[in-house]
Amino acid sequence: MPFVTDTRTFVVVGANLAGGRAAETLRQEGFDGRIVLIGDEPDRPYERPPLSKELLRGQETPLFLRDASFYDVFDLRLGTRVTKIDPSGSVTLAHGEEIAFDACLLATGGRPRTLDIRSARYLRTLRDALDLREALREKPHVVVIGAGFIGAEVAASARTMGCDVTMLEMLDVPLSRVLGPELGRAYADIHRDHGVDLRLGYDVSTHEFAPDDVIVVGVGILPNVELAADAGIECDNGILVDEFCRTSAPKVFAAGDVARPRGGTRVEHFQNAQNQGAAAAKAMLGSGEPFHEVPWFWSDQYDVNLQILGHPAGEGIVRGSLDGRDFIAFYVDGPHLVAATAMNRGKDIAIARRLIERRVEVDPKRLLDEDVALRSLLR
Ligand SMILES: Cc1cc2nc3c(=O)[nH]c(=O)nc-3n(C[C@H](O)[C@H](O)[C@H](O)COP(=O)(O)OP(=O)(O)OC[C@H]3O[C@@H](n4cnc5c(N)ncnc54)[C@H](O)[C@@H]3O)c2cc1C
């Protein structure tokens, strides 16, 4: 870019999904000033979903958001930690360098919650996944703590690779807060059917681990808010943002797993991080639109594809067969659909998304009637 017209500098802290998509959106939107993309991992932006799925099982899978050469037009600093942000316009790096900015995006994501268990492993980064994959090669006995999505995907991958797996879960029904008891039980059955020794309502502190057990803990993440909080930026289970991804500091924006919409729920999913990162970039350029998206998430375990749309809570109404693992559960509020959960019904989820976004009034009887094509409800 020989003829730079824009003299502004944008700093993006966190070089993974939200940060990576934000940086590329700045360029796509025509910004030709300086973009400093700073990440403390050694790798350029990549996708985490394969880490517990294809990559863990040793399968070929696309991983990186972009080829290495794509970043030639960025000031990309990998393996570099930002230690301080001055919201009036600069960040400080671990080696002491200070970089002034006109606007800064915090896309620092989250880190695994830890338990006080010696030799426990966690799965967040590519390095974590490669190490775990190596450990699974010997087909050890694997103890997974936590039957949430990450734990359950690790359990499924380890079983598929021929490991014996024990999964310990504190709750009586896994994911009951998200899925409700009925769907939560269906989710638990998937693992039992595949030979996982799933122990529910289990107190992990009483568990006797064998010396050779590979122990993987998946008990959720904590948002990396410290940079923001230390700078006096408002945080509350995440960095608080408005619909333009603006934090309480005028030059500072936040997106992805670390950001929580004021008055809303923090979302820890791929699609949200990717699209909110892009939305934040546009907001930094002053051409943003309000970011309102129905959250969407998927998880693959064995031959089951689970998808969740919106924020399901409690018991949904089920179209299809729970036992056959071929269903979509709907959650309605008055005449409107607000959320849906599906097993092996990706197409139905796509229609449900449109029903939610367009605020179509739905009749629960028709929603559940398999003789009524879901698509017809869009009209
Ligand atoms: C194993 C696994 C499987 C997943 N599977 C799915 C799935 O199937 N479906 C789905 O929807 N979602 C899935 N997710 C969630 C999805 O990957 C995340 O929502 C997404 O990665 C969030 O992106 P992010 O950029 O906000 O945060 P992150 O991906 O956490 O990126 C933040 C980056 O910032 C860096 N950083 C933090 N602090 C600093 C600092 N001070 N200085 C420099 N760098 C810093 C971090 O090291 C990290 O590289 C999965 C996650 C994991 C871990």
The ligand as an SDF file (V2000), in Angstrom:
LIG
                    3D

 53 58  0  0  0  0  0  0  0  0999 V2000
  -12.2230  -26.3740   21.8240 C   0  0  0  0  0  0  0  0  0  0  0  0
  -13.2650  -25.3590   21.4310 C   0  0  0  0  0  0  0  0  0  0  0  0
  -14.3060  -25.7520   20.5950 C   0  0  0  0  0  0  0  0  0  0  0  0
  -15.2900  -24.8320   20.2350 C   0  0  0  0  0  0  0  0  0  0  0  0
  -16.3100  -25.2490   19.4250 N   0  0  0  0  0  0  0  0  0  0  0  0
  -17.2760  -24.3810   19.0770 C   0  0  0  0  0  0  0  0  0  0  0  0
  -18.3670  -24.8080   18.2530 C   0  0  0  0  0  0  0  0  0  0  0  0
  -18.4710  -25.9770   17.8600 O   0  0  0  0  0  0  0  0  0  0  0  0
  -19.3050  -23.8810   17.9130 N   0  0  0  0  0  0  0  0  0  0  0  0
  -19.2400  -22.5830   18.3330 C   0  0  0  0  0  0  0  0  0  0  0  0
  -20.1250  -21.7900   18.0090 O   0  0  0  0  0  0  0  0  0  0  0  0
  -18.2140  -22.1610   19.1280 N   0  0  0  0  0  0  0  0  0  0  0  0
  -17.2460  -23.0250   19.5090 C   0  0  0  0  0  0  0  0  0  0  0  0
  -16.2170  -22.6040   20.3130 N   0  0  0  0  0  0  0  0  0  0  0  0
  -16.1970  -21.2040   20.7810 C   0  0  0  0  0  0  0  0  0  0  0  0
  -15.4780  -20.2500   19.8130 C   0  0  0  0  0  0  0  0  0  0  0  0
  -14.2890  -20.8110   19.3690 O   0  0  0  0  0  0  0  0  0  0  0  0
  -15.2320  -18.9280   20.5330 C   0  0  0  0  0  0  0  0  0  0  0  0
  -16.4920  -18.3520   20.7650 O   0  0  0  0  0  0  0  0  0  0  0  0
  -14.3360  -17.9780   19.7400 C   0  0  0  0  0  0  0  0  0  0  0  0
  -13.0530  -18.4990   19.5700 O   0  0  0  0  0  0  0  0  0  0  0  0
  -14.2430  -16.6260   20.4440 C   0  0  0  0  0  0  0  0  0  0  0  0
  -13.4060  -15.7920   19.7120 O   0  0  0  0  0  0  0  0  0  0  0  0
  -12.7370  -14.4970   20.3590 P   0  0  0  0  0  0  0  0  0  0  0  0
  -11.8510  -13.9400   19.2880 O   0  0  0  0  0  0  0  0  0  0  0  0
  -13.7510  -13.6510   20.9970 O   0  0  0  0  0  0  0  0  0  0  0  0
  -11.8540  -15.0460   21.5650 O   0  0  0  0  0  0  0  0  0  0  0  0
  -10.5570  -16.0520   21.5540 P   0  0  0  0  0  0  0  0  0  0  0  0
  -10.7650  -17.0290   20.4680 O   0  0  0  0  0  0  0  0  0  0  0  0
  -10.4290  -16.4810   22.9380 O   0  0  0  0  0  0  0  0  0  0  0  0
   -9.3900  -15.0780   21.1510 O   0  0  0  0  0  0  0  0  0  0  0  0
   -8.8620  -14.1110   22.0060 C   0  0  0  0  0  0  0  0  0  0  0  0
   -7.3730  -14.0000   21.7720 C   0  0  0  0  0  0  0  0  0  0  0  0
   -6.8640  -12.8860   22.5140 O   0  0  0  0  0  0  0  0  0  0  0  0
   -5.6410  -13.2540   23.1110 C   0  0  0  0  0  0  0  0  0  0  0  0
   -5.3650  -12.3550   24.2380 N   0  0  0  0  0  0  0  0  0  0  0  0
   -6.0300  -12.2750   25.4210 C   0  0  0  0  0  0  0  0  0  0  0  0
   -5.4840  -11.3220   26.2050 N   0  0  0  0  0  0  0  0  0  0  0  0
   -4.4690  -10.7640   25.4890 C   0  0  0  0  0  0  0  0  0  0  0  0
   -3.5270   -9.7350   25.7630 C   0  0  0  0  0  0  0  0  0  0  0  0
   -3.5450   -9.0680   26.9110 N   0  0  0  0  0  0  0  0  0  0  0  0
   -2.5990   -9.4410   24.8310 N   0  0  0  0  0  0  0  0  0  0  0  0
   -2.5770  -10.1050   23.6400 C   0  0  0  0  0  0  0  0  0  0  0  0
   -3.4540  -11.0910   23.3300 N   0  0  0  0  0  0  0  0  0  0  0  0
   -4.3910  -11.4130   24.2380 C   0  0  0  0  0  0  0  0  0  0  0  0
   -5.8970  -14.6970   23.5050 C   0  0  0  0  0  0  0  0  0  0  0  0
   -4.7180  -15.4140   23.7780 O   0  0  0  0  0  0  0  0  0  0  0  0
   -6.6130  -15.2160   22.2680 C   0  0  0  0  0  0  0  0  0  0  0  0
   -5.6970  -15.6310   21.2670 O   0  0  0  0  0  0  0  0  0  0  0  0
  -15.2100  -23.5000   20.7010 C   0  0  0  0  0  0  0  0  0  0  0  0
  -14.1670  -23.1230   21.5510 C   0  0  0  0  0  0  0  0  0  0  0  0
  -13.2040  -24.0250   21.9160 C   0  0  0  0  0  0  0  0  0  0  0  0
  -12.0810  -23.6170   22.8490 C   0  0  0  0  0  0  0  0  0  0  0  0
  1  2  1  0
  2  3  1  0
  2 52  2  0
  3  4  2  0
  4  5  1  0
  4 50  1  0
  5  6  2  0
  6  7  1  0
  6 13  1  0
  7  8  2  0
  7  9  1  0
  9 10  1  0
 10 11  2  0
 10 12  1  0
 12 13  2  0
 13 14  1  0
 14 15  1  0
 14 50  1  0
 15 16  1  0
 16 17  1  0
 16 18  1  0
 18 19  1  0
 18 20  1  0
 20 21  1  0
 20 22  1  0
 22 23  1  0
 23 24  1  0
 24 25  2  0
 24 26  1  0
 24 27  1  0
 27 28  1  0
 28 29  2  0
 28 30  1  0
 28 31  1  0
 31 32  1  0
 32 33  1  0
 33 34  1  0
 33 48  1  0
 34 35  1  0
 35 36  1  0
 35 46  1  0
 36 37  1  0
 36 45  1  0
 37 38  2  0
 38 39  1  0
 39 40  1  0
 39 45  2  0
 40 41  1  0
 40 42  2  0
 42 43  1  0
 43 44  2  0
 44 45  1  0
 46 47  1  0
 46 48  1  0
 48 49  1  0
 50 51  2  0
 51 52  1  0
 52 53  1  0
M  END
$$$$
